[in-house]
């Protein structure tokens, strides 16, 4: 289920929209002002790995076999 992030070009509101089905319309209207004038933001994501690391979220993976 993709999560899309938008900013309203009319009022500046930022919001997310979870798309449940592929047939569902991705774009919509601003929940604050109901404007269809939206811009999709570049989305980022985070992942959590098992094991403790004090590297501030950096991966502690090392290449195998070397």
mmCIF file as Biopython writes it, N, C-alpha, C and O atoms, coordinates in Angstrom:
data_model
#
loop_
_atom_site.group_PDB
_atom_site.id
_atom_site.type_symbol
_atom_site.label_atom_id
_atom_site.label_alt_id
_atom_site.label_comp_id
_atom_site.label_asym_id
_atom_site.label_entity_id
_atom_site.label_seq_id
_atom_site.pdbx_PDB_ins_code
_atom_site.Cartn_x
_atom_site.Cartn_y
_atom_site.Cartn_z
_atom_site.occupancy
_atom_site.B_iso_or_equiv
_atom_site.auth_seq_id
_atom_site.auth_asym_id
_atom_site.pdbx_PDB_model_num
ATOM 1   N N  . UNK A ? 1  ? 0.833   -1.170  0.000  1.0 0.0 1  A 1 
ATOM 2   C CA . UNK A ? 1  ? 0.000   0.000   0.000  1.0 0.0 1  A 1 
ATOM 3   C C  . UNK A ? 1  ? 0.884   1.243   0.000  1.0 0.0 1  A 1 
ATOM 4   O O  . UNK A ? 1  ? 1.515   1.553   1.011  1.0 0.0 1  A 1 
ATOM 5   N N  . UNK A ? 2  ? 0.936   1.945   -1.107 1.0 0.0 2  A 1 
ATOM 6   C CA . UNK A ? 2  ? 1.788   3.128   -1.170 1.0 0.0 2  A 1 
ATOM 7   C C  . UNK A ? 2  ? 1.219   4.300   -0.379 1.0 0.0 2  A 1 
ATOM 8   O O  . UNK A ? 2  ? 0.005   4.469   -0.267 1.0 0.0 2  A 1 
ATOM 9   N N  . UNK A ? 3  ? 2.114   5.091   0.156  1.0 0.0 3  A 1 
ATOM 10  C CA . UNK A ? 3  ? 1.773   6.294   0.887  1.0 0.0 3  A 1 
ATOM 11  C C  . UNK A ? 3  ? 2.305   7.474   0.085  1.0 0.0 3  A 1 
ATOM 12  O O  . UNK A ? 3  ? 3.508   7.575   -0.158 1.0 0.0 3  A 1 
ATOM 13  N N  . UNK A ? 4  ? 1.411   8.362   -0.324 1.0 0.0 4  A 1 
ATOM 14  C CA . UNK A ? 4  ? 1.780   9.520   -1.118 1.0 0.0 4  A 1 
ATOM 15  C C  . UNK A ? 4  ? 1.742   10.759  -0.238 1.0 0.0 4  A 1 
ATOM 16  O O  . UNK A ? 4  ? 0.847   10.900  0.595  1.0 0.0 4  A 1 
ATOM 17  N N  . UNK A ? 5  ? 2.702   11.656  -0.413 1.0 0.0 5  A 1 
ATOM 18  C CA . UNK A ? 5  ? 2.758   12.899  0.340  1.0 0.0 5  A 1 
ATOM 19  C C  . UNK A ? 5  ? 2.533   14.063  -0.617 1.0 0.0 5  A 1 
ATOM 20  O O  . UNK A ? 5  ? 3.075   14.088  -1.722 1.0 0.0 5  A 1 
ATOM 21  N N  . UNK A ? 6  ? 1.721   15.030  -0.175 1.0 0.0 6  A 1 
ATOM 22  C CA . UNK A ? 6  ? 1.373   16.172  -1.012 1.0 0.0 6  A 1 
ATOM 23  C C  . UNK A ? 6  ? 1.527   17.468  -0.242 1.0 0.0 6  A 1 
ATOM 24  O O  . UNK A ? 6  ? 1.499   17.484  0.989  1.0 0.0 6  A 1 
ATOM 25  N N  . UNK A ? 7  ? 1.690   18.561  -0.986 1.0 0.0 7  A 1 
ATOM 26  C CA . UNK A ? 7  ? 1.597   19.909  -0.444 1.0 0.0 7  A 1 
ATOM 27  C C  . UNK A ? 7  ? 0.570   20.637  -1.310 1.0 0.0 7  A 1 
ATOM 28  O O  . UNK A ? 7  ? 0.587   20.534  -2.537 1.0 0.0 7  A 1 
ATOM 29  N N  . UNK A ? 8  ? -0.316  21.369  -0.655 1.0 0.0 8  A 1 
ATOM 30  C CA . UNK A ? 8  ? -1.342  22.123  -1.370 1.0 0.0 8  A 1 
ATOM 31  C C  . UNK A ? 8  ? -0.728  23.430  -1.848 1.0 0.0 8  A 1 
ATOM 32  O O  . UNK A ? 8  ? -0.176  24.191  -1.053 1.0 0.0 8  A 1 
ATOM 33  N N  . UNK A ? 9  ? -0.824  23.689  -3.148 1.0 0.0 9  A 1 
ATOM 34  C CA . UNK A ? 9  ? -0.277  24.913  -3.715 1.0 0.0 9  A 1 
ATOM 35  C C  . UNK A ? 9  ? -1.183  26.108  -3.451 1.0 0.0 9  A 1 
ATOM 36  O O  . UNK A ? 9  ? -0.800  27.250  -3.707 1.0 0.0 9  A 1 
ATOM 37  N N  . UNK A ? 10 ? -2.386  25.847  -2.936 1.0 0.0 10 A 1 
ATOM 38  C CA . UNK A ? 10 ? -3.330  26.916  -2.631 1.0 0.0 10 A 1 
ATOM 39  C C  . UNK A ? 10 ? -3.121  27.466  -1.218 1.0 0.0 10 A 1 
ATOM 40  O O  . UNK A ? 10 ? -3.028  28.679  -1.032 1.0 0.0 10 A 1 
ATOM 41  N N  . UNK A ? 11 ? -3.045  26.564  -0.208 1.0 0.0 11 A 1 
ATOM 42  C CA . UNK A ? 11 ? -2.959  27.016  1.182  1.0 0.0 11 A 1 
ATOM 43  C C  . UNK A ? 11 ? -1.670  26.587  1.885  1.0 0.0 11 A 1 
ATOM 44  O O  . UNK A ? 11 ? -1.407  27.033  3.001  1.0 0.0 11 A 1 
ATOM 45  N N  . UNK A ? 12 ? -0.857  25.725  1.249  1.0 0.0 12 A 1 
ATOM 46  C CA . UNK A ? 12 ? 0.409   25.303  1.839  1.0 0.0 12 A 1 
ATOM 47  C C  . UNK A ? 12 ? 0.315   24.117  2.786  1.0 0.0 12 A 1 
ATOM 48  O O  . UNK A ? 12 ? 1.327   23.704  3.354  1.0 0.0 12 A 1 
ATOM 49  N N  . UNK A ? 13 ? -0.866  23.565  2.966  1.0 0.0 13 A 1 
ATOM 50  C CA . UNK A ? 13 ? -1.025  22.413  3.857  1.0 0.0 13 A 1 
ATOM 51  C C  . UNK A ? 13 ? -0.270  21.207  3.303  1.0 0.0 13 A 1 
ATOM 52  O O  . UNK A ? 13 ? -0.238  20.990  2.092  1.0 0.0 13 A 1 
ATOM 53  N N  . UNK A ? 14 ? 0.337   20.424  4.195  1.0 0.0 14 A 1 
ATOM 54  C CA . UNK A ? 14 ? 1.028   19.196  3.815  1.0 0.0 14 A 1 
ATOM 55  C C  . UNK A ? 14 ? 0.267   18.023  4.403  1.0 0.0 14 A 1 
ATOM 56  O O  . UNK A ? 14 ? -0.142  18.061  5.564  1.0 0.0 14 A 1 
ATOM 57  N N  . UNK A ? 15 ? 0.077   16.980  3.608  1.0 0.0 15 A 1 
ATOM 58  C CA . UNK A ? 15 ? -0.669  15.823  4.078  1.0 0.0 15 A 1 
ATOM 59  C C  . UNK A ? 15 ? -0.233  14.578  3.334  1.0 0.0 15 A 1 
ATOM 60  O O  . UNK A ? 15 ? 0.454   14.652  2.315  1.0 0.0 15 A 1 
ATOM 61  N N  . UNK A ? 16 ? -0.645  13.424  3.862  1.0 0.0 16 A 1 
ATOM 62  C CA . UNK A ? 16 ? -0.332  12.124  3.263  1.0 0.0 16 A 1 
ATOM 63  C C  . UNK A ? 16 ? -1.624  11.444  2.862  1.0 0.0 16 A 1 
ATOM 64  O O  . UNK A ? 16 ? -2.689  11.717  3.415  1.0 0.0 16 A 1 
ATOM 65  N N  . UNK A ? 17 ? -1.512  10.551  1.889  1.0 0.0 17 A 1 
ATOM 66  C CA . UNK A ? 17 ? -2.674  9.781   1.462  1.0 0.0 17 A 1 
ATOM 67  C C  . UNK A ? 17 ? -2.237  8.342   1.225  1.0 0.0 17 A 1 
ATOM 68  O O  . UNK A ? 17 ? -1.342  8.078   0.422  1.0 0.0 17 A 1 
ATOM 69  N N  . UNK A ? 18 ? -2.874  7.423   1.927  1.0 0.0 18 A 1 
ATOM 70  C CA . UNK A ? 18 ? -2.618  5.998   1.776  1.0 0.0 18 A 1 
ATOM 71  C C  . UNK A ? 18 ? -3.553  5.465   0.706  1.0 0.0 18 A 1 
ATOM 72  O O  . UNK A ? 18 ? -4.770  5.613   0.813  1.0 0.0 18 A 1 
ATOM 73  N N  . UNK A ? 19 ? -2.996  4.848   -0.320 1.0 0.0 19 A 1 
ATOM 74  C CA . UNK A ? 19 ? -3.799  4.308   -1.414 1.0 0.0 19 A 1 
ATOM 75  C C  . UNK A ? 19 ? -3.985  2.821   -1.168 1.0 0.0 19 A 1 
ATOM 76  O O  . UNK A ? 19 ? -3.017  2.060   -1.165 1.0 0.0 19 A 1 
ATOM 77  N N  . UNK A ? 20 ? -5.222  2.412   -0.964 1.0 0.0 20 A 1 
ATOM 78  C CA . UNK A ? 20 ? -5.519  1.034   -0.604 1.0 0.0 20 A 1 
ATOM 79  C C  . UNK A ? 20 ? -5.654  0.107   -1.804 1.0 0.0 20 A 1 
ATOM 80  O O  . UNK A ? 20 ? -5.312  -1.072  -1.711 1.0 0.0 20 A 1 
ATOM 81  N N  . UNK A ? 21 ? -6.150  0.620   -2.937 1.0 0.0 21 A 1 
ATOM 82  C CA . UNK A ? 21 ? -6.345  -0.213  -4.123 1.0 0.0 21 A 1 
ATOM 83  C C  . UNK A ? 21 ? -5.713  0.469   -5.324 1.0 0.0 21 A 1 
ATOM 84  O O  . UNK A ? 21 ? -5.626  1.696   -5.381 1.0 0.0 21 A 1 
ATOM 85  N N  . UNK A ? 22 ? -5.275  -0.332  -6.279 1.0 0.0 22 A 1 
ATOM 86  C CA . UNK A ? 22 ? -4.657  0.242   -7.474 1.0 0.0 22 A 1 
ATOM 87  C C  . UNK A ? 22 ? -5.661  1.036   -8.299 1.0 0.0 22 A 1 
ATOM 88  O O  . UNK A ? 22 ? -5.269  1.914   -9.067 1.0 0.0 22 A 1 
ATOM 89  N N  . UNK A ? 23 ? -6.944  0.744   -8.153 1.0 0.0 23 A 1 
ATOM 90  C CA . UNK A ? 23 ? -7.965  1.450   -8.918 1.0 0.0 23 A 1 
ATOM 91  C C  . UNK A ? 23 ? -8.356  2.775   -8.266 1.0 0.0 23 A 1 
ATOM 92  O O  . UNK A ? 23 ? -9.054  3.583   -8.878 1.0 0.0 23 A 1 
ATOM 93  N N  . UNK A ? 24 ? -7.910  3.003   -7.029 1.0 0.0 24 A 1 
ATOM 94  C CA . UNK A ? 24 ? -8.249  4.231   -6.315 1.0 0.0 24 A 1 
ATOM 95  C C  . UNK A ? 24 ? -7.470  5.404   -6.886 1.0 0.0 24 A 1 
ATOM 96  O O  . UNK A ? 24 ? -6.289  5.274   -7.209 1.0 0.0 24 A 1 
ATOM 97  N N  . UNK A ? 25 ? -8.126  6.541   -7.010 1.0 0.0 25 A 1 
ATOM 98  C CA . UNK A ? 25 ? -7.470  7.736   -7.527 1.0 0.0 25 A 1 
ATOM 99  C C  . UNK A ? 25 ? -6.381  8.187   -6.562 1.0 0.0 25 A 1 
ATOM 100 O O  . UNK A ? 25 ? -6.629  8.331   -5.364 1.0 0.0 25 A 1 
ATOM 101 N N  . UNK A ? 26 ? -5.181  8.410   -7.077 1.0 0.0 26 A 1 
ATOM 102 C CA . UNK A ? 26 ? -4.045  8.775   -6.234 1.0 0.0 26 A 1 
ATOM 103 C C  . UNK A ? 26 ? -4.172  10.225  -5.785 1.0 0.0 26 A 1 
ATOM 104 O O  . UNK A ? 26 ? -4.075  10.511  -4.592 1.0 0.0 26 A 1 
ATOM 105 N N  . UNK A ? 27 ? -4.380  11.117  -6.696 1.0 0.0 27 A 1 
ATOM 106 C CA . UNK A ? 27 ? -4.531  12.528  -6.339 1.0 0.0 27 A 1 
ATOM 107 C C  . UNK A ? 27 ? -5.924  12.751  -5.794 1.0 0.0 27 A 1 
ATOM 108 O O  . UNK A ? 27 ? -6.819  11.927  -5.981 1.0 0.0 27 A 1 
ATOM 109 N N  . UNK A ? 28 ? -6.095  13.847  -5.135 1.0 0.0 28 A 1 
ATOM 110 C CA . UNK A ? 28 ? -7.388  14.155  -4.554 1.0 0.0 28 A 1 
ATOM 111 C C  . UNK A ? 28 ? -7.512  15.636  -4.316 1.0 0.0 28 A 1 
ATOM 112 O O  . UNK A ? 28 ? -7.175  16.454  -5.171 1.0 0.0 28 A 1 
ATOM 113 N N  . UNK A ? 29 ? -8.001  15.968  -3.143 1.0 0.0 29 A 1 
ATOM 114 C CA . UNK A ? 29 ? -8.220  17.345  -2.769 1.0 0.0 29 A 1 
ATOM 115 C C  . UNK A ? 29 ? -7.567  17.609  -1.424 1.0 0.0 29 A 1 
ATOM 116 O O  . UNK A ? 29 ? -7.432  16.706  -0.598 1.0 0.0 29 A 1 
ATOM 117 N N  . UNK A ? 30 ? -7.169  18.839  -1.216 1.0 0.0 30 A 1 
ATOM 118 C CA . UNK A ? 30 ? -6.561  19.237  0.045  1.0 0.0 30 A 1 
ATOM 119 C C  . UNK A ? 30 ? -7.598  19.108  1.161  1.0 0.0 30 A 1 
ATOM 120 O O  . UNK A ? 30 ? -8.712  19.614  1.028  1.0 0.0 30 A 1 
ATOM 121 N N  . UNK A ? 31 ? -7.243  18.434  2.261  1.0 0.0 31 A 1 
ATOM 122 C CA . UNK A ? 31 ? -8.194  18.295  3.358  1.0 0.0 31 A 1 
ATOM 123 C C  . UNK A ? 31 ? -8.450  19.614  4.102  1.0 0.0 31 A 1 
ATOM 124 O O  . UNK A ? 31 ? -9.438  19.733  4.826  1.0 0.0 31 A 1 
ATOM 125 N N  . UNK A ? 32 ? -7.568  20.594  3.928  1.0 0.0 32 A 1 
ATOM 126 C CA . UNK A ? 32 ? -7.733  21.875  4.629  1.0 0.0 32 A 1 
ATOM 127 C C  . UNK A ? 32 ? -8.617  22.856  3.851  1.0 0.0 32 A 1 
ATOM 128 O O  . UNK A ? 32 ? -9.489  23.503  4.432  1.0 0.0 32 A 1 
ATOM 129 N N  . UNK A ? 33 ? -8.389  22.966  2.530  1.0 0.0 33 A 1 
ATOM 130 C CA . UNK A ? 33 ? -9.127  23.974  1.754  1.0 0.0 33 A 1 
ATOM 131 C C  . UNK A ? 33 ? -9.907  23.390  0.578  1.0 0.0 33 A 1 
ATOM 132 O O  . UNK A ? 33 ? -10.589 24.123  -0.138 1.0 0.0 33 A 1 
ATOM 133 N N  . UNK A ? 34 ? -9.809  22.075  0.374  1.0 0.0 34 A 1 
ATOM 134 C CA . UNK A ? 34 ? -10.528 21.353  -0.683 1.0 0.0 34 A 1 
ATOM 135 C C  . UNK A ? 34 ? -10.061 21.708  -2.092 1.0 0.0 34 A 1 
ATOM 136 O O  . UNK A ? 34 ? -10.797 21.501  -3.057 1.0 0.0 34 A 1 
ATOM 137 N N  . UNK A ? 35 ? -8.855  22.237  -2.218 1.0 0.0 35 A 1 
ATOM 138 C CA . UNK A ? 35 ? -8.313  22.587  -3.524 1.0 0.0 35 A 1 
ATOM 139 C C  . UNK A ? 35 ? -7.741  21.351  -4.216 1.0 0.0 35 A 1 
ATOM 140 O O  . UNK A ? 35 ? -7.141  20.505  -3.552 1.0 0.0 35 A 1 
ATOM 141 N N  . UNK A ? 36 ? -7.911  21.227  -5.526 1.0 0.0 36 A 1 
ATOM 142 C CA . UNK A ? 36 ? -7.284  20.129  -6.271 1.0 0.0 36 A 1 
ATOM 143 C C  . UNK A ? 36 ? -5.866  20.479  -6.726 1.0 0.0 36 A 1 
ATOM 144 O O  . UNK A ? 36 ? -5.211  19.661  -7.373 1.0 0.0 36 A 1 
ATOM 145 N N  . UNK A ? 37 ? -5.384  21.678  -6.398 1.0 0.0 37 A 1 
ATOM 146 C CA . UNK A ? 37 ? -4.085  22.181  -6.838 1.0 0.0 37 A 1 
ATOM 147 C C  . UNK A ? 37 ? -2.992  21.649  -5.906 1.0 0.0 37 A 1 
ATOM 148 O O  . UNK A ? 37 ? -2.543  22.352  -5.001 1.0 0.0 37 A 1 
ATOM 149 N N  . UNK A ? 38 ? -2.571  20.406  -6.135 1.0 0.0 38 A 1 
ATOM 150 C CA . UNK A ? 38 ? -1.624  19.722  -5.263 1.0 0.0 38 A 1 
ATOM 151 C C  . UNK A ? 38 ? -0.326  19.424  -5.987 1.0 0.0 38 A 1 
ATOM 152 O O  . UNK A ? 38 ? -0.286  19.275  -7.209 1.0 0.0 38 A 1 
ATOM 153 N N  . UNK A ? 39 ? 0.727   19.343  -5.202 1.0 0.0 39 A 1 
ATOM 154 C CA . UNK A ? 39 ? 2.025   18.933  -5.737 1.0 0.0 39 A 1 
ATOM 155 C C  . UNK A ? 39 ? 2.522   17.752  -4.909 1.0 0.0 39 A 1 
ATOM 156 O O  . UNK A ? 39 ? 2.536   17.815  -3.680 1.0 0.0 39 A 1 
ATOM 157 N N  . UNK A ? 40 ? 2.928   16.685  -5.576 1.0 0.0 40 A 1 
ATOM 158 C CA . UNK A ? 40 ? 3.435   15.515  -4.867 1.0 0.0 40 A 1 
ATOM 159 C C  . UNK A ? 40 ? 4.838   15.804  -4.359 1.0 0.0 40 A 1 
ATOM 160 O O  . UNK A ? 40 ? 5.691   16.300  -5.095 1.0 0.0 40 A 1 
ATOM 161 N N  . UNK A ? 41 ? 5.064   15.486  -3.086 1.0 0.0 41 A 1 
ATOM 162 C CA . UNK A ? 41 ? 6.380   15.690  -2.478 1.0 0.0 41 A 1 
ATOM 163 C C  . UNK A ? 41 ? 7.231   14.455  -2.700 1.0 0.0 41 A 1 
ATOM 164 O O  . UNK A ? 41 ? 6.708   13.369  -2.948 1.0 0.0 41 A 1 
ATOM 165 N N  . UNK A ? 42 ? 8.535   14.618  -2.611 1.0 0.0 42 A 1 
ATOM 166 C CA . UNK A ? 42 ? 9.446   13.485  -2.671 1.0 0.0 42 A 1 
ATOM 167 C C  . UNK A ? 42 ? 9.359   12.794  -1.314 1.0 0.0 42 A 1 
ATOM 168 O O  . UNK A ? 42 ? 9.642   13.403  -0.282 1.0 0.0 42 A 1 
ATOM 169 N N  . UNK A ? 43 ? 8.974   11.544  -1.316 1.0 0.0 43 A 1 
ATOM 170 C CA . UNK A ? 43 ? 8.795   10.801  -0.079 1.0 0.0 43 A 1 
ATOM 171 C C  . UNK A ? 43 ? 10.084  10.118  0.330  1.0 0.0 43 A 1 
ATOM 172 O O  . UNK A ? 43 ? 10.893  9.723   -0.510 1.0 0.0 43 A 1 
ATOM 173 N N  . UNK A ? 44 ? 10.258  9.989   1.617  1.0 0.0 44 A 1 
ATOM 174 C CA . UNK A ? 44 ? 11.372  9.222   2.148  1.0 0.0 44 A 1 
ATOM 175 C C  . UNK A ? 44 ? 10.786  8.177   3.081  1.0 0.0 44 A 1 
ATOM 176 O O  . UNK A ? 44 ? 9.629   8.276   3.491  1.0 0.0 44 A 1 
ATOM 177 N N  . UNK A ? 45 ? 11.575  7.194   3.407  1.0 0.0 45 A 1 
ATOM 178 C CA . UNK A ? 45 ? 11.094  6.168   4.310  1.0 0.0 45 A 1 
ATOM 179 C C  . UNK A ? 45 ? 12.221  5.768   5.241  1.0 0.0 45 A 1 
ATOM 180 O O  . UNK A ? 45 ? 13.395  6.030   4.979  1.0 0.0 45 A 1 
ATOM 181 N N  . UNK A ? 46 ? 11.845  5.144   6.306  1.0 0.0 46 A 1 
ATOM 182 C CA . UNK A ? 46 ? 12.832  4.672   7.269  1.0 0.0 46 A 1 
ATOM 183 C C  . UNK A ? 46 ? 12.639  3.184   7.463  1.0 0.0 46 A 1 
ATOM 184 O O  . UNK A ? 46 ? 11.539  2.659   7.292  1.0 0.0 46 A 1 
ATOM 185 N N  . UNK A ? 47 ? 13.708  2.518   7.819  1.0 0.0 47 A 1 
ATOM 186 C CA . UNK A ? 47 ? 13.602  1.101   8.115  1.0 0.0 47 A 1 
ATOM 187 C C  . UNK A ? 47 ? 14.290  0.839   9.443  1.0 0.0 47 A 1 
ATOM 188 O O  . UNK A ? 47 ? 15.192  1.571   9.852  1.0 0.0 47 A 1 
ATOM 189 N N  . UNK A ? 48 ? 13.858  -0.192  10.088 1.0 0.0 48 A 1 
ATOM 190 C CA . UNK A ? 48 ? 14.423  -0.564  11.373 1.0 0.0 48 A 1 
ATOM 191 C C  . UNK A ? 48 ? 15.121  -1.899  11.200 1.0 0.0 48 A 1 
ATOM 192 O O  . UNK A ? 48 ? 14.559  -2.830  10.623 1.0 0.0 48 A 1 
ATOM 193 N N  . UNK A ? 49 ? 16.341  -1.994  11.697 1.0 0.0 49 A 1 
ATOM 194 C CA . UNK A ? 49 ? 17.056  -3.259  11.600 1.0 0.0 49 A 1 
ATOM 195 C C  . UNK A ? 49 ? 17.178  -3.864  12.987 1.0 0.0 49 A 1 
ATOM 196 O O  . UNK A ? 49 ? 17.120  -3.158  13.993 1.0 0.0 49 A 1 
ATOM 197 N N  . UNK A ? 50 ? 17.346  -5.163  13.028 1.0 0.0 50 A 1 
ATOM 198 C CA . UNK A ? 50 ? 17.498  -5.865  14.297 1.0 0.0 50 A 1 
ATOM 199 C C  . UNK A ? 50 ? 18.894  -5.642  14.843 1.0 0.0 50 A 1 
ATOM 200 O O  . UNK A ? 50 ? 19.842  -5.440  14.083 1.0 0.0 50 A 1 
ATOM 201 N N  . UNK A ? 51 ? 19.019  -5.677  16.141 1.0 0.0 51 A 1 
ATOM 202 C CA . UNK A ? 51 ? 20.333  -5.510  16.763 1.0 0.0 51 A 1 
ATOM 203 C C  . UNK A ? 51 ? 20.569  -4.072  17.145 1.0 0.0 51 A 1 
ATOM 204 O O  . UNK A ? 51 ? 20.062  -3.157  16.496 1.0 0.0 51 A 1 
ATOM 205 N N  . UNK A ? 52 ? 21.321  -3.874  18.172 1.0 0.0 52 A 1 
ATOM 206 C CA . UNK A ? 52 ? 21.609  -2.522  18.643 1.0 0.0 52 A 1 
ATOM 207 C C  . UNK A ? 52 ? 22.764  -1.918  17.884 1.0 0.0 52 A 1 
ATOM 208 O O  . UNK A ? 52 ? 23.736  -2.602  17.561 1.0 0.0 52 A 1 
ATOM 209 N N  . UNK A ? 53 ? 22.658  -0.655  17.605 1.0 0.0 53 A 1 
ATOM 210 C CA . UNK A ? 53 ? 23.719  0.057   16.939 1.0 0.0 53 A 1 
ATOM 211 C C  . UNK A ? 53 ? 23.766  1.465   17.479 1.0 0.0 53 A 1 
ATOM 212 O O  . UNK A ? 53 ? 22.726  2.109   17.616 1.0 0.0 53 A 1 
ATOM 213 N N  . UNK A ? 54 ? 24.928  1.947   17.782 1.0 0.0 54 A 1 
ATOM 214 C CA . UNK A ? 54 ? 25.071  3.317   18.257 1.0 0.0 54 A 1 
ATOM 215 C C  . UNK A ? 54 ? 25.535  4.225   17.128 1.0 0.0 54 A 1 
ATOM 216 O O  . UNK A ? 54 ? 26.153  5.259   17.379 1.0 0.0 54 A 1 
ATOM 217 N N  . UNK A ? 55 ? 25.245  3.853   15.897 1.0 0.0 55 A 1 
ATOM 218 C CA . UNK A ? 55 ? 25.707  4.612   14.746 1.0 0.0 55 A 1 
ATOM 219 C C  . UNK A ? 55 ? 24.677  5.635   14.287 1.0 0.0 55 A 1 
ATOM 220 O O  . UNK A ? 55 ? 24.823  6.210   13.209 1.0 0.0 55 A 1 
ATOM 221 N N  . UNK A ? 56 ? 23.641  5.873   15.080 1.0 0.0 56 A 1 
ATOM 222 C CA . UNK A ? 56 ? 22.648  6.876   14.721 1.0 0.0 56 A 1 
ATOM 223 C C  . UNK A ? 56 ? 21.847  6.521   13.488 1.0 0.0 56 A 1 
ATOM 224 O O  . UNK A ? 56 ? 21.520  7.398   12.689 1.0 0.0 56 A 1 
ATOM 225 N N  . UNK A ? 57 ? 21.527  5.254   13.320 1.0 0.0 57 A 1 
ATOM 226 C CA . UNK A ? 57 ? 20.715  4.830   12.184 1.0 0.0 57 A 1 
ATOM 227 C C  . UNK A ? 57 ? 21.521  4.357   10.998 1.0 0.0 57 A 1 
ATOM 228 O O  . UNK A ? 57 ? 20.949  3.831   10.044 1.0 0.0 57 A 1 
ATOM 229 N N  . UNK A ? 58 ? 22.826  4.525   11.024 1.0 0.0 58 A 1 
ATOM 230 C CA . UNK A ? 58 ? 23.655  4.051   9.922  1.0 0.0 58 A 1 
ATOM 231 C C  . UNK A ? 58 ? 23.731  2.534   9.962  1.0 0.0 58 A 1 
ATOM 232 O O  . UNK A ? 58 ? 23.674  1.930   11.033 1.0 0.0 58 A 1 
ATOM 233 N N  . UNK A ? 59 ? 23.856  1.936   8.819  1.0 0.0 59 A 1 
ATOM 234 C CA . UNK A ? 59 ? 23.936  0.494   8.732  1.0 0.0 59 A 1 
ATOM 235 C C  . UNK A ? 59 ? 25.284  -0.004  9.262  1.0 0.0 59 A 1 
ATOM 236 O O  . UNK A ? 59 ? 26.326  0.604   9.017  1.0 0.0 59 A 1 
ATOM 237 N N  . UNK A ? 60 ? 25.239  -1.107  9.982  1.0 0.0 60 A 1 
ATOM 238 C CA . UNK A ? 60 ? 26.488  -1.712  10.445 1.0 0.0 60 A 1 
ATOM 239 C C  . UNK A ? 60 ? 26.797  -2.987  9.669  1.0 0.0 60 A 1 
ATOM 240 O O  . UNK A ? 60 ? 27.540  -3.849  10.140 1.0 0.0 60 A 1 
ATOM 241 N N  . UNK A ? 61 ? 26.217  -3.097  8.472  1.0 0.0 61 A 1 
ATOM 242 C CA . UNK A ? 61 ? 26.454  -4.261  7.634  1.0 0.0 61 A 1 
ATOM 243 C C  . UNK A ? 61 ? 27.845  -4.183  7.028  1.0 0.0 61 A 1 
ATOM 244 O O  . UNK A ? 61 ? 28.318  -3.108  6.659  1.0 0.0 61 A 1 
ATOM 245 N N  . UNK A ? 62 ? 28.484  -5.322  6.933  1.0 0.0 62 A 1 
ATOM 246 C CA . UNK A ? 62 ? 29.788  -5.401  6.284  1.0 0.0 62 A 1 
ATOM 247 C C  . UNK A ? 62 ? 29.722  -6.444  5.195  1.0 0.0 62 A 1 
ATOM 248 O O  . UNK A ? 62 ? 28.926  -7.378  5.297  1.0 0.0 62 A 1 
ATOM 249 N N  . UNK A ? 63 ? 30.521  -6.323  4.163  1.0 0.0 63 A 1 
ATOM 250 C CA . UNK A ? 63 ? 30.484  -7.311  3.086  1.0 0.0 63 A 1 
ATOM 251 C C  . UNK A ? 63 ? 30.876  -8.692  3.617  1.0 0.0 63 A 1 
ATOM 252 O O  . UNK A ? 63 ? 31.746  -8.820  4.478  1.0 0.0 63 A 1 
ATOM 253 N N  . UNK A ? 64 ? 30.224  -9.701  3.092  1.0 0.0 64 A 1 
ATOM 254 C CA . UNK A ? 64 ? 30.518  -11.082 3.505  1.0 0.0 64 A 1 
ATOM 255 C C  . UNK A ? 64 ? 31.689  -11.635 2.699  1.0 0.0 64 A 1 
ATOM 256 O O  . UNK A ? 64 ? 31.912  -11.232 1.558  1.0 0.0 64 A 1 
ATOM 257 N N  . UNK A ? 65 ? 32.418  -12.539 3.286  1.0 0.0 65 A 1 
ATOM 258 C CA . UNK A ? 65 ? 33.481  -13.256 2.584  1.0 0.0 65 A 1 
ATOM 259 C C  . UNK A ? 65 ? 34.790  -12.485 2.448  1.0 0.0 65 A 1 
ATOM 260 O O  . UNK A ? 65 ? 35.634  -12.861 1.634  1.0 0.0 65 A 1 
ATOM 261 N N  . UNK A ? 66 ? 34.978  -11.446 3.203  1.0 0.0 66 A 1 
ATOM 262 C CA . UNK A ? 66 ? 36.193  -10.711 2.972  1.0 0.0 66 A 1 
ATOM 263 C C  . UNK A ? 66 ? 36.850  -10.343 4.207  1.0 0.0 66 A 1 
ATOM 264 O O  . UNK A ? 66 ? 37.905  -9.709  4.180  1.0 0.0 66 A 1 
#
